[in-house]
């Protein structure tokens, strides 16, 4: 009961079937943990603010570095939007699908095991349960080049927005392919 200007207001909250289903999905998503087998550790490189928010953190563009776990000497730099505000602070906001990627040889490239022609190498949750940012490595054996593609997907509907980069490998070191 609330007391409002000398009067009182009574109300009750009754869960509906749809709200209970949504809460169940959220609980399942939270209990599944922060990632999959392809979740990667990233190093935060930096960020810039894009929109000021009076309450909660500002909207930002963040840049993270990911080392390719199967290719020594290659690091991918991914920039992406991060939603601020109250929802962003609570982890309830859904970040935009836009992302950019640049992968570079940061040392001598070494590939200890044969690589599949296509493999997801990084994956990161972008909303509470439905959206993921993915990075897929593809091998171009004809040109001895590693191609990295980043995109976002959702359980129901993905986004066609993507970014691609390529890392040529010295022809003296052929890329072993499965």
C-alpha positions in Angstrom: 0.0 0.0 0.0 1.3 3.5 -0.9 0.2 6.7 0.9 -0.2 9.5 -1.7 -1.3 13.0 -0.6 -3.3 11.9 2.3 -5.0 9.0 0.3 -3.8 5.5 -0.1 -3.4 3.4 -3.1 -3.6 -0.4 -3.0 -2.1 -2.6 -5.7 -0.8 -6.0 -6.1 1.6 -7.5 -8.6 0.5 -10.8 -10.1 2.9 -12.7 -12.3 1.6 -13.6 -15.7 2.6 -16.7 -17.6 4.7 -14.7 -20.1 6.5 -12.9 -17.3 7.2 -16.2 -15.6 8.5 -17.7 -18.8 10.8 -14.6 -19.3 12.1 -15.0 -15.8 12.8 -18.7 -16.3 14.7 -17.9 -19.5 16.7 -15.3 -17.7 17.5 -17.7 -14.9 18.6 -20.4 -17.3 20.8 -17.9 -19.2 22.4 -16.8 -15.9 23.0 -20.3 -14.7 24.6 -21.3 -17.9 27.6 -19.2 -17.0 29.4 -16.5 -18.9 30.3 -18.3 -22.1 30.9 -21.4 -24.0 34.0 -23.4 -24.8 35.0 -20.7 -27.2 34.7 -17.8 -24.7 38.0 -16.0 -24.8 39.9 -14.0 -22.3 40.4 -10.5 -23.7 42.6 -7.6 -22.7 40.9 -4.3 -22.5 42.8 -1.8 -24.7 40.7 1.3 -24.3 37.3 3.0 -24.7 35.8 6.3 -25.8 32.5 7.8 -24.7 29.9 8.3 -27.4 26.8 9.4 -25.5 26.7 11.1 -22.0 24.2 9.4 -19.6 23.1 11.4 -16.5 22.4 8.1 -14.6 24.7 5.2 -15.1 27.8 4.8 -17.3 28.0 6.5 -20.7 27.5 4.7 -24.0 30.9 3.7 -25.3 33.0 2.1 -28.0 35.4 -0.3 -26.4 38.5 -2.0 -27.9 39.6 -5.4 -26.7 42.5 -7.6 -27.8 42.1 -11.4 -28.3 45.0 -13.7 -28.9 44.1 -16.5 -31.3 44.3 -19.7 -29.1 45.4 -21.9 -32.1 47.7 -19.5 -33.9 50.7 -18.2 -31.9 51.6 -14.7 -32.9 48.2 -13.4 -34.1 46.1 -11.0 -32.1 42.7 -9.7 -33.0 41.5 -6.2 -32.0 37.7 -5.9 -31.8 35.9 -2.6 -31.4 32.3 -2.7 -30.4 29.5 -0.6 -29.0 28.7 -0.9 -25.3 25.4 0.4 -24.0 25.5 2.5 -20.8 22.7 4.0 -18.7 20.9 2.1 -15.9 20.3 -1.0 -18.1 23.9 -1.1 -19.1 25.1 -0.8 -15.5 22.8 -3.6 -14.5 23.8 -5.8 -17.4 20.3 -5.8 -18.9 21.0 -3.7 -22.0 21.4 -5.3 -25.4 24.4 -3.9 -27.2 24.3 -3.0 -30.8 25.4 -5.5 -33.5 28.0 -3.2 -35.0 31.6 -4.4 -34.5 34.9 -4.0 -36.3 37.9 -6.3 -36.3 41.6 -6.0 -37.2 43.9 -9.0 -36.7 47.7 -8.7 -37.0 50.8 -10.7 -36.7 52.3 -9.4 -33.4 55.2 -11.9 -33.4 56.4 -14.9 -35.3 53.4 -16.9 -36.5 53.4 -20.5 -35.3 50.6 -23.0 -36.0 51.3 -26.1 -33.9 48.3 -28.2 -35.0 46.4 -28.4 -38.3 43.5 -25.9 -38.4 40.0 -26.6 -39.6 39.0 -24.5 -42.7 36.4 -22.7 -40.6 36.4 -22.4 -36.8 34.8 -20.1 -34.2 37.7 -18.8 -32.1 36.0 -16.2 -29.9 32.5 -15.7 -28.6 31.1 -13.2 -26.2 27.6 -12.6 -24.8 26.2 -9.2 -26.0 22.8 -9.3 -24.2 21.5 -11.2 -21.1 20.8 -14.4 -23.0 20.0 -14.0 -26.7 22.8 -12.3 -28.5 26.5 -13.2 -29.0 29.4 -11.5 -30.7 31.4 -14.1 -32.7 34.8 -14.2 -34.4 35.3 -17.0 -36.9 38.7 -17.9 -38.4 38.8 -19.2 -42.0 41.8 -20.6 -43.8 42.6 -19.6 -47.4 45.3 -22.2 -48.2 45.8 -21.0 -51.8 46.9 -17.6 -50.6 48.4 -18.9 -47.3 46.2 -16.5 -45.4 44.1 -16.5 -42.2 40.8 -14.6 -42.5 38.9 -13.5 -39.4 35.2 -12.5 -39.6 33.2 -10.9 -36.8 29.4 -10.8 -36.6 26.6 -10.9 -34.0 23.8 -13.5 -33.9 20.7 -13.9 -32.0 18.6 -17.0 -31.1 15.7 -15.8 -33.4 17.2 -13.3 -35.9 20.9 -12.4 -36.5 22.4 -9.3 -38.0 24.0 -9.1 -41.5 26.5 -6.5 -40.1 30.0 -7.9 -40.1 33.6 -7.0 -40.4 36.5 -9.0 -42.0 40.3 -8.9 -41.8 43.1 -11.1 -43.2 46.5 -12.1 -41.9 48.9 -13.3 -44.6 51.3 -16.0 -43.4 54.8 -16.2 -44.9 54.8 -18.7 -47.8 57.8 -20.5 -46.2 55.3 -21.5 -43.4 52.4 -23.2 -45.0 49.2 -23.3 -43.0 48.4 -26.9 -41.9 44.7 -27.6 -42.7 42.6 -30.5 -41.4 
